[in-house]
Amino acid sequence: MVRNGLLVLLGVSSLVALTLPGSLARGDDSESRLRTQLAVQSALQQGRDNLQRGNFQAAVYCLEKEIARVDGNRDYMNSLREAYRGYVRELQQANHYAEARTYQERLRILDPGYQIELSASRSAAPSATPTIAALASQTTPTPPAPSKPVATVAPKPSGKYTARPQMPEEHDPFADANSVQPAPIRDLLDRAKQAFDKKDYAAANRLYDEANRLDNHATAPFREFWAFCKLSSVTEDVNKAGWTPPVNAEKEVLGALALTSSPQLERHGKEMLRRIQDRRIEVRHIPGQGANWPEAETENFRVIHNQSRELAEQVARIAEMTRASMTRKWFGEEPKPWGKKCRIILYATADHYARQTHKAATSPGHSTLKTEGEHVIDRLIELHCDVANMLTVVLPHETTHAVLSGRFGRHLVPRWVDEGIAILTEPRERVELYLKTLPKHRSAHELFTVSKLMSMEDYPERRLVRPFYAQSIGLVEFLSSRKGGPQEFTRFVRDGLDNGYEAALRKHYGFQSFSDLEQHWSQHALDNASASAALYAPSR
């Protein structure tokens, strides 16, 4: 089980089949012209609707998909011109200059007079394209709702995304009553159903796409399923470590958003867009010279290594993505560039790591963070590559330490907060391994009171390190899961460091004292369905 996951369950109460009158034979030229006109008018209406809502990205997608059928329609081309202009402005405001230039060139073809504006825009653009920001704040496009509402099930909080529409059999859009399309299209839709039932969503997506090219009305009852297939395919790729988004990834997500009216799928698509943008990270490789190792450099990290370029690039991308996601999750901010890049040194083996760092060879890695007052002046992460879970566990953990450094004003990050948050970036099964040890540590009288835990300035003696980790994770998770979430938790920690934790507990969580928190936390542990922290009660 992966903690940062989202289980999307789409319940469809009704999908209505749309068919043309039976008197129109498929081979009839008049039917073909009618279908073309309907497709163009439908795309034009969708484009105009999105323009009115200010959804320029969705308008561009809707209008471009039928451009081959337009044949110079003035209204259509004017709408596309307006969509291009709005989308270019959005991209420039988000510092997406490279992508903006693509649409500027298309706009220049539609409107030769735009050449003057294009030249001015080019001269104003920076010489280097900044890291692309996430699209989380962008309004998600929504097409007109179907005649009956699409029911949804609330998503479970929390990388991995799994989703599967569920529907009562009597409302199955694949039912015989809805199979009145011509044979070639009916065959495609039947095959799409078979692929969907086998959870081969990539194949189902291709078949829906092919059916839509033959007749875009035949796929209308299946929009939610088709949208699901598009998102599922992209999600599977996004969850692959080190993945670089293919050029059509965003197009697939935008296509799904234009199809669906499900709030769940819209939220999921919005998150996918943000993740795709985060993964479009520019990595510059610097060859090694003499005794200097090669480097892989991003906006905020320098990976110094003697490994393959591919591994170094994976490390750089994962570090950047972890930095972005942790900043958003715990501080509710879009990440700003660090003034000085964080160095990540990759050693080939544990022995080499131990010789160079003077740390134990059993340690998977460590971070060294230096501050002056409220400013971080140096970030260094050192890892060795013979750890099997280096990319999925150790690197995100240590990168999180680098993110937290300097975020609590003049104070250093409290140890319990630093380790609690960092370990929560790890796969859930590893978190559970810590939490399940709490009863054992309680029986051995190895746990700390809340007041003692929060006041510790450094790690405890060696024999108490593991109970300290387990208790830190449990307390961070308990508080950050309450009202206000992770961002309220970091506000609480700031206040606690400045004004005392008991006062901060009253202000942020309504607990009147440390003992009040102890009581509620113990009860929470006893009520926990996983029983990870059952019988927990601090005894030191």
Secondary structure per residue as TSV (DSSP state, phi and psi in degrees):
chain	resnum	aa	ss	phi	psi
A	1	M	-	360.0	132.4
A	2	V	-	-104.9	131.5
A	3	R	S	-63.3	-50.6
A	4	N	S	-80.2	70.5
A	5	G	E	-123.6	165.6
A	6	L	E	-141.0	120.4
A	7	L	E	-98.2	111.8
A	8	V	E	-100.7	120.6
A	9	L	E	-117.7	116.2
A	10	L	E	-103.5	116.1
A	11	G	E	-99.6	125.6
A	12	V	-	-109.2	116.6
A	13	S	S	-82.2	-30.7
A	14	S	-	-165.9	136.0
A	15	L	-	-127.9	125.4
A	16	V	-	-98.9	130.0
A	17	A	-	-75.8	138.5
A	18	L	-	-115.2	123.3
A	19	T	-	-132.9	155.9
A	20	L	-	-84.5	158.9
A	21	P	-	-54.3	142.5
A	22	G	T	-65.1	-18.1
A	23	S	T	-72.0	-13.5
A	24	L	S	-89.1	109.7
A	25	A	-	-77.5	146.4
A	26	R	T	-59.7	-36.6
A	27	G	T	-82.5	-5.8
A	28	D	-	-70.4	132.4
A	29	D	H	-62.4	-36.8
A	30	S	H	-64.0	-36.2
A	31	E	H	-64.5	-44.0
A	32	S	H	-60.2	-43.7
A	33	R	H	-65.2	-40.4
A	34	L	H	-61.9	-44.0
A	35	R	H	-62.5	-40.4
A	36	T	H	-61.9	-46.2
A	37	Q	H	-62.7	-42.4
A	38	L	H	-62.4	-42.4
A	39	A	H	-62.0	-43.9
A	40	V	H	-65.4	-46.5
A	41	Q	H	-65.9	-37.4
A	42	S	H	-64.3	-44.6
A	43	A	H	-64.1	-40.1
A	44	L	H	-62.7	-43.0
A	45	Q	H	-65.5	-42.9
A	46	Q	H	-62.0	-42.2
A	47	G	H	-61.5	-45.0
A	48	R	H	-64.5	-41.0
A	49	D	H	-59.1	-43.5
A	50	N	H	-69.5	-34.7
A	51	L	H	-62.6	-42.8
A	52	Q	H	-62.6	-33.2
A	53	R	T	-85.5	-3.0
A	54	G	T	78.7	15.9
A	55	N	-	-91.2	73.7
A	56	F	H	-65.6	-36.6
A	57	Q	H	-62.7	-45.4
A	58	A	H	-67.3	-36.6
A	59	A	H	-62.6	-42.7
A	60	V	H	-59.8	-45.6
A	61	Y	H	-63.1	-46.7
A	62	C	H	-61.0	-41.5
A	63	L	H	-76.9	-37.4
A	64	E	H	-68.4	-29.1
A	65	K	T	-68.5	-20.3
A	66	E	T	-113.5	16.9
A	67	I	G	-62.0	-30.3
A	68	A	G	-67.5	-19.9
A	69	R	G	-99.2	-2.9
A	70	V	-	-71.7	-41.7
A	71	D	T	57.2	46.1
A	72	G	T	79.2	13.6
A	73	N	-	-55.2	117.1
A	74	R	H	-63.4	-45.5
A	75	D	H	-60.2	-40.2
A	76	Y	H	-64.6	-46.5
A	77	M	H	-67.9	-34.7
A	78	N	H	-65.2	-39.8
A	79	S	H	-65.7	-41.3
A	80	L	H	-64.5	-39.8
A	81	R	H	-59.8	-44.4
A	82	E	H	-64.9	-39.3
A	83	A	H	-64.0	-43.4
A	84	Y	H	-59.3	-45.6
A	85	R	H	-60.7	-46.1
A	86	G	H	-64.9	-40.5
A	87	Y	H	-68.5	-38.3
A	88	V	H	-60.5	-43.3
A	89	R	H	-60.9	-44.1
A	90	E	H	-60.3	-45.6
A	91	L	H	-63.9	-40.9
A	92	Q	H	-66.6	-40.2
A	93	Q	H	-64.4	-29.8
A	94	A	T	-90.5	8.8
A	95	N	T	64.4	27.0
A	96	H	-	-94.1	64.2
A	97	Y	H	-67.5	-38.0
A	98	A	H	-62.8	-45.3
A	99	E	H	-69.0	-35.6
A	100	A	H	-60.2	-37.2
A	101	R	H	-63.4	-34.9
A	102	T	H	-58.6	-47.0
A	103	Y	H	-77.4	-24.9
A	104	Q	H	-63.8	-39.5
A	105	E	H	-66.1	-39.9
A	106	R	H	-66.2	-39.2
A	107	L	H	-65.0	-35.5
A	108	R	H	-63.1	-35.4
A	109	I	H	-67.1	-41.7
A	110	L	H	-70.0	-36.0
A	111	D	-	-134.7	91.1
A	112	P	T	-56.1	-27.4
A	113	G	T	-66.2	-15.8
A	114	Y	H	-72.5	-9.1
A	115	Q	H	-56.6	-37.3
A	116	I	H	-64.8	-46.4
A	117	E	H	-63.3	-38.1
A	118	L	H	-61.9	-44.4
A	119	S	H	-62.7	-42.4
A	120	A	H	-64.3	-41.1
A	121	S	H	-63.4	-40.9
A	122	R	H	-63.6	-39.7
A	123	S	H	-69.1	-24.8
A	124	A	H	-87.1	-18.1
A	125	A	S	-72.3	145.8
A	126	P	-	-67.5	158.4
A	127	S	S	-71.1	-28.1
A	128	A	S	-116.7	140.1
A	129	T	-	-79.8	120.6
A	130	P	-	-67.2	167.3
A	131	T	-	-59.0	135.4
A	132	I	-	-71.5	130.2
A	133	A	-	-78.4	161.5
A	134	A	-	-73.4	158.7
A	135	L	-	-102.3	23.0
A	136	A	T	-61.2	-30.6
A	137	S	T	-83.9	-4.9
A	138	Q	S	-77.3	138.1
A	139	T	-	-67.2	132.6
A	140	T	-	-83.8	128.3
A	141	P	-	-68.0	141.9
A	142	T	-	-132.8	122.4
A	143	P	-	-75.5	170.4
A	144	P	-	-56.6	141.5
A	145	A	-	-70.6	152.2
A	146	P	-	-67.1	170.4
A	147	S	S	-64.7	-26.0
A	148	K	S	-119.7	146.6
A	149	P	-	-67.4	149.9
A	150	V	-	-93.8	117.1
A	151	A	-	-81.4	145.6
A	152	T	B	-130.6	157.1
A	153	V	-	-107.7	135.0
A	154	A	-	-58.3	136.6
A	155	P	-	-72.0	148.9
A	156	K	-	-77.3	140.1
A	157	P	-	-63.9	150.4
A	158	S	-	114.8	360.0
A	159	G	-	360.0	-79.8
A	160	K	E	-89.2	138.4
A	161	Y	E	-125.0	128.0
A	162	T	E	-125.6	142.5
A	163	A	E	-150.9	142.1
A	164	R	E	-154.3	121.0
A	165	P	E	-61.3	138.9
A	166	Q	E	-120.1	140.6
A	167	M	-	-153.4	148.3
A	168	P	-	-67.1	145.9
A	169	E	G	-60.4	-31.8
A	170	E	G	-69.4	-15.6
A	171	H	G	-108.0	18.7
A	172	D	-	-66.0	118.4
A	173	P	T	-69.0	-9.8
A	174	F	T	-88.8	3.0
A	175	A	S	-62.4	157.9
A	176	D	G	-57.3	-32.9
A	177	A	G	-62.3	-23.8
A	178	N	G	-97.2	0.2
A	179	S	-	-96.5	64.1
A	180	V	-	-110.2	12.8
A	181	Q	S	-75.6	163.2
A	182	P	-	-57.8	156.5
A	183	A	H	-54.2	-47.9
A	184	P	H	-59.3	-40.0
A	185	I	H	-72.3	-40.8
A	186	R	H	-60.4	-38.8
A	187	D	H	-63.7	-42.7
A	188	L	H	-62.4	-42.6
A	189	L	H	-69.2	-36.0
A	190	D	H	-62.7	-44.3
A	191	R	H	-66.0	-35.5
A	192	A	H	-63.2	-40.1
A	193	K	H	-61.5	-45.0
A	194	Q	H	-61.6	-43.9
A	195	A	H	-64.1	-40.5
A	196	F	H	-63.1	-44.1
A	197	D	H	-63.3	-29.8
A	198	K	T	-86.0	3.9
A	199	K	T	63.2	24.6
A	200	D	-	-91.4	74.0
A	201	Y	H	-68.6	-29.5
A	202	A	H	-64.6	-43.5
A	203	A	H	-66.6	-42.2
A	204	A	H	-60.8	-39.7
A	205	N	H	-60.3	-44.8
A	206	R	H	-63.8	-39.8
A	207	L	H	-69.6	-40.5
A	208	Y	H	-61.7	-40.0
A	209	D	H	-63.1	-42.6
A	210	E	H	-65.8	-42.3
A	211	A	H	-63.4	-37.6
A	212	N	H	-66.9	-33.4
A	213	R	H	-66.8	-33.3
A	214	L	H	-75.7	-37.6
A	215	D	-	-162.1	103.7
A	216	N	T	-73.8	-5.4
A	217	H	T	-86.9	-27.5
A	218	A	T	-65.0	-28.6
A	219	T	T	-88.6	-3.3
A	220	A	G	-55.5	-42.1
A	221	P	G	-68.0	-11.6
A	222	F	G	-110.1	16.3
A	223	R	H	-56.9	-43.9
A	224	E	H	-66.2	-37.7
A	225	F	H	-68.1	-42.5
A	226	W	H	-64.4	-43.2
A	227	A	H	-60.1	-42.9
A	228	F	H	-59.2	-44.7
A	229	C	H	-61.6	-42.7
A	230	K	H	-60.4	-47.6
A	231	L	H	-67.3	-37.2
A	232	S	H	-62.2	-43.4
A	233	S	H	-63.3	-44.7
A	234	V	H	-66.8	-41.3
A	235	T	H	-61.0	-41.6
A	236	E	H	-59.0	-40.7
A	237	D	H	-70.0	-41.3
A	238	V	H	-61.7	-32.3
A	239	N	T	-77.3	-4.9
A	240	K	S	-80.6	127.7
A	241	A	T	-62.3	135.7
A	242	G	T	76.2	7.4
A	243	W	-	-67.7	138.1
A	244	T	-	-108.0	126.7
A	245	P	-	-61.1	132.0
A	246	P	-	-67.2	161.2
A	247	V	T	-63.3	-25.0
A	248	N	T	-94.6	5.7
A	249	A	H	-62.0	-48.0
A	250	E	H	-64.5	-37.7
A	251	K	H	-61.8	-40.4
A	252	E	H	-63.0	-42.9
A	253	V	H	-66.4	-44.6
A	254	L	H	-62.0	-37.0
A	255	G	H	-62.4	-41.7
A	256	A	H	-64.3	-41.3
A	257	L	H	-64.8	-34.2
A	258	A	H	-71.7	-21.5
A	259	L	H	-89.1	-34.8
A	260	T	-	-92.9	151.0
A	261	S	-	-119.7	12.9
A	262	S	-	-83.0	121.0
A	263	P	H	-57.6	-34.3
A	264	Q	H	-63.7	-50.6
A	265	L	H	-65.8	-32.7
A	266	E	H	-63.5	-45.3
A	267	R	H	-62.4	-41.8
A	268	H	H	-63.4	-44.1
A	269	G	H	-62.5	-39.3
A	270	K	H	-61.8	-42.7
A	271	E	H	-65.4	-38.3
A	272	M	H	-63.3	-42.0
A	273	L	H	-58.6	-42.6
A	274	R	H	-65.2	-42.5
A	275	R	H	-66.3	-38.8
A	276	I	H	-62.4	-45.8
A	277	Q	H	-62.3	-39.5
A	278	D	H	-61.9	-32.7
A	279	R	H	-83.8	-9.7
A	280	R	-	-82.0	67.9
A	281	I	-	-102.7	125.8
A	282	E	-	-77.5	127.5
A	283	V	-	-118.8	124.1
A	284	R	E	-106.4	126.0
A	285	H	E	-96.7	130.9
A	286	I	E	-114.6	116.5
A	287	P	-	-63.3	151.4
A	288	G	-	-74.5	148.8
A	289	Q	B	-134.7	123.0
A	290	G	T	61.1	-124.1
A	291	A	T	-82.8	-8.1
A	292	N	B	-80.6	131.0
A	293	W	-	-73.4	158.8
A	294	P	-	-63.4	161.6
A	295	E	E	-134.5	150.3
A	296	A	E	-122.0	119.9
A	297	E	E	-119.1	132.6
A	298	T	-	-117.7	-170.9
A	299	E	S	-61.8	-32.8
A	300	N	S	-123.4	-2.6
A	301	F	E	-134.8	146.8
A	302	R	E	-121.7	111.7
A	303	V	E	-94.3	113.7
A	304	I	E	-103.1	123.4
A	305	H	-	-154.9	166.2
A	306	N	S	-127.7	34.9
A	307	Q	S	-107.6	-171.2
A	308	S	-	-70.3	153.5
A	309	R	H	-59.4	-37.0
A	310	E	H	-63.4	-44.4
A	311	L	H	-65.9	-43.9
A	312	A	H	-60.5	-38.7
A	313	E	H	-68.6	-39.5
A	314	Q	H	-59.3	-46.0
A	315	V	H	-60.0	-45.2
A	316	A	H	-62.4	-43.8
A	317	R	H	-66.8	-44.2
A	318	I	H	-64.2	-39.8
A	319	A	H	-62.1	-44.1
A	320	E	H	-64.0	-42.8
A	321	M	H	-66.9	-39.2
A	322	T	H	-63.9	-43.4
A	323	R	H	-57.5	-46.2
A	324	A	H	-66.0	-46.9
A	325	S	H	-68.6	-38.6
A	326	M	H	-68.7	-36.6
A	327	T	H	-64.7	-42.6
A	328	R	H	-67.6	-45.3
A	329	K	H	-64.7	-48.3
A	330	W	H	-94.2	-19.9
A	331	F	H	-124.4	-5.1
A	332	G	-	63.5	31.9
A	333	E	S	-126.9	153.5
A	334	E	-	-78.2	132.4
A	335	P	-	-64.9	135.2
A	336	K	-	-98.6	149.2
A	337	P	-	-59.3	139.9
A	338	W	-	-74.9	141.3
A	339	G	S	-63.0	-36.8
A	340	K	S	-124.2	131.0
A	341	K	-	-64.3	144.8
A	342	C	E	-79.4	128.7
A	343	R	E	-88.0	137.2
A	344	I	E	-123.6	116.2
A	345	I	E	-102.6	124.8
A	346	L	E	-104.5	115.9
A	347	Y	E	-97.7	148.0
A	348	A	S	-68.7	-40.8
A	349	T	S	-133.8	165.9
A	350	A	H	-64.2	-37.4
A	351	D	H	-63.8	-44.0
A	352	H	H	-63.5	-42.4
A	353	Y	H	-58.0	-47.6
A	354	A	H	-64.5	-41.6
A	355	R	H	-64.5	-39.6
A	356	Q	H	-81.2	-33.1
A	357	T	H	-104.2	-14.9
A	358	H	-	63.3	25.3
A	359	K	S	-98.9	164.1
A	360	A	-	-65.6	140.6
A	361	A	T	-64.1	-20.1
A	362	T	T	-76.9	-14.9
A	363	S	-	-75.9	132.1
A	364	P	-	-75.8	-15.7
A	365	G	E	161.0	171.7
A	366	H	E	-157.7	166.8
A	367	S	E	-121.4	145.4
A	368	T	E	-124.4	119.5
A	369	L	E	-126.4	126.7
A	370	K	E	-117.1	134.0
A	371	T	E	-127.7	154.1
A	372	E	E	-128.4	107.5
A	373	G	T	63.4	-122.1
A	374	E	T	-93.5	3.2
A	375	H	E	-109.2	136.5
A	376	V	E	-87.3	121.0
A	377	I	E	-102.1	-14.3
A	378	D	E	-159.7	136.8
A	379	R	E	-128.4	126.9
A	380	L	E	-137.9	127.9
A	381	I	E	-119.4	130.2
A	382	E	E	-123.8	127.2
A	383	L	E	-134.8	161.7
A	384	H	E	-123.1	143.6
A	385	C	T	-86.4	-0.3
A	386	D	T	-91.5	12.8
A	387	V	-	-89.4	124.4
A	388	A	T	-60.7	-35.8
A	389	N	T	-104.8	29.1
A	390	M	I	-57.0	-44.0
A	391	L	I	-74.9	-34.7
A	392	T	I	-94.5	-21.2
A	393	V	I	-121.5	-59.0
A	394	V	I	-68.7	-46.8
A	395	L	H	-63.6	-49.4
A	396	P	H	-59.8	-38.1
A	397	H	H	-60.5	-52.4
A	398	E	H	-69.7	-34.6
A	399	T	H	-63.9	-35.8
A	400	T	H	-63.1	-39.5
A	401	H	H	-56.8	-42.2
A	402	A	H	-65.0	-35.4
A	403	V	H	-68.6	-40.9
A	404	L	H	-72.2	-26.4
A	405	S	T	-60.7	130.8
A	406	G	T	83.5	3.0
A	407	R	-	-93.3	2.0
A	408	F	S	-123.0	41.7
A	409	G	T	64.8	-133.1
A	410	R	T	-77.4	-5.8
A	411	H	S	-93.5	146.6
A	412	L	-	-72.0	156.6
A	413	V	-	-66.5	124.7
A	414	P	-	-57.6	141.8
A	415	R	H	-59.3	-41.3
A	416	W	H	-66.4	-34.3
A	417	V	H	-72.0	-45.0
A	418	D	H	-58.7	-48.7
A	419	E	H	-77.7	-36.8
A	420	G	H	-60.5	-48.2
A	421	I	H	-67.6	-42.2
A	422	A	H	-63.0	-41.9
A	423	I	H	-70.4	-28.9
A	424	L	T	-68.8	-9.7
A	425	T	T	-79.7	-12.9
A	426	E	S	-80.9	162.0
A	427	P	-	-53.3	145.9
A	428	R	H	-58.6	-35.4
A	429	E	H	-62.4	-31.4
A	430	R	H	-72.2	-38.2
A	431	V	H	-60.2	-43.9
A	432	E	H	-62.3	-33.7
A	433	L	H	-59.4	-38.8
A	434	Y	H	-69.1	-49.4
A	435	L	H	-63.5	-33.4
A	436	K	T	-71.1	-10.9
A	437	T	T	-87.0	-6.9
A	438	L	H	-59.2	-44.8
A	439	P	H	-58.7	-40.2
A	440	K	H	-64.0	-43.7
A	441	H	H	-66.8	-34.0
A	442	R	H	-63.7	-46.0
A	443	S	H	-61.6	-32.2
A	444	A	T	-86.9	5.5
A	445	H	T	56.9	43.5
A	446	E	-	-107.6	3.0
A	447	L	-	-93.1	159.9
A	448	F	-	-107.7	154.0
A	449	T	-	-68.5	160.1
A	450	V	H	-59.9	-44.0
A	451	S	H	-62.0	-38.9
A	452	K	H	-68.2	-45.1
A	453	L	H	-59.6	-45.8
A	454	M	H	-70.8	-23.4
A	455	S	H	-91.5	-6.4
A	456	M	-	-69.1	127.9
A	457	E	-	-91.2	-15.9
A	458	D	S	-146.3	178.1
A	459	Y	-	-66.6	151.7
A	460	P	-	-76.4	-178.2
A	461	E	-	-60.0	156.9
A	462	R	G	-52.5	-41.7
A	463	R	G	-68.4	-17.2
A	464	L	G	-105.3	7.5
A	465	V	H	-65.1	-45.6
A	466	R	H	-66.0	-44.3
A	467	P	H	-62.4	-33.2
A	468	F	H	-62.3	-43.9
A	469	Y	H	-61.3	-49.0
A	470	A	H	-60.5	-43.5
A	471	Q	H	-69.8	-37.1
A	472	S	H	-63.2	-44.8
A	473	I	H	-60.7	-47.5
A	474	G	H	-60.4	-43.0
A	475	L	H	-70.7	-42.9
A	476	V	H	-61.5	-44.4
A	477	E	H	-66.4	-40.1
A	478	F	H	-61.9	-49.1
A	479	L	H	-72.1	-40.5
A	480	S	H	-74.8	-11.4
A	481	S	T	-91.1	-3.6
A	482	R	S	-82.6	-179.1
A	483	K	T	-54.2	132.6
A	484	G	T	98.3	-20.2
A	485	G	H	65.2	-159.1
A	486	P	H	-57.6	-35.5
A	487	Q	H	-71.4	-34.1
A	488	E	H	-66.0	-35.5
A	489	F	H	-62.1	-47.0
A	490	T	H	-67.9	-31.0
A	491	R	H	-65.9	-39.3
A	492	F	H	-60.5	-45.3
A	493	V	H	-62.0	-44.2
A	494	R	H	-57.3	-49.0
A	495	D	H	-62.9	-39.0
A	496	G	H	-62.8	-40.8
A	497	L	H	-68.0	-34.9
A	498	D	H	-82.4	-39.7
A	499	N	H	-124.8	4.3
A	500	G	-	99.5	139.4
A	501	Y	H	-70.4	-33.9
A	502	E	H	-65.5	-41.9
A	503	A	H	-63.8	-39.2
A	504	A	H	-68.1	-34.7
A	505	L	H	-62.3	-42.4
A	506	R	H	-65.1	-42.6
A	507	K	H	-68.7	-43.2
A	508	H	H	-97.4	-29.5
A	509	Y	H	-127.1	-7.1
A	510	G	-	79.4	5.3
A	511	F	-	-78.4	131.6
A	512	Q	-	-82.0	-19.2
A	513	S	S	-163.5	174.1
A	514	F	H	-61.2	-40.5
A	515	S	H	-65.9	-33.5
A	516	D	H	-63.3	-44.2
A	517	L	H	-63.4	-42.1
A	518	E	H	-55.8	-45.6
A	519	Q	H	-63.8	-46.8
A	520	H	H	-67.5	-38.4
A	521	W	H	-66.2	-42.1
A	522	S	H	-61.1	-44.2
A	523	Q	H	-63.8	-40.7
A	524	H	H	-58.6	-42.8
A	525	A	H	-64.3	-40.7
A	526	L	H	-67.4	-33.0
A	527	D	H	-85.4	-6.5
A	528	N	-	-64.6	122.8
A	529	A	T	-62.4	-30.3
A	530	S	T	-76.7	-14.2
A	531	A	-	59.7	20.6
A	532	S	T	-60.4	-42.2
A	533	A	T	-113.1	27.1
A	534	A	T	-59.0	144.7
A	535	L	T	68.8	12.0
A	536	Y	-	-71.1	131.9
A	537	A	-	-157.5	117.8
A	538	P	-	-56.3	138.9
A	539	S	-	-128.9	7.8
A	540	R	-	-108.8	360.0
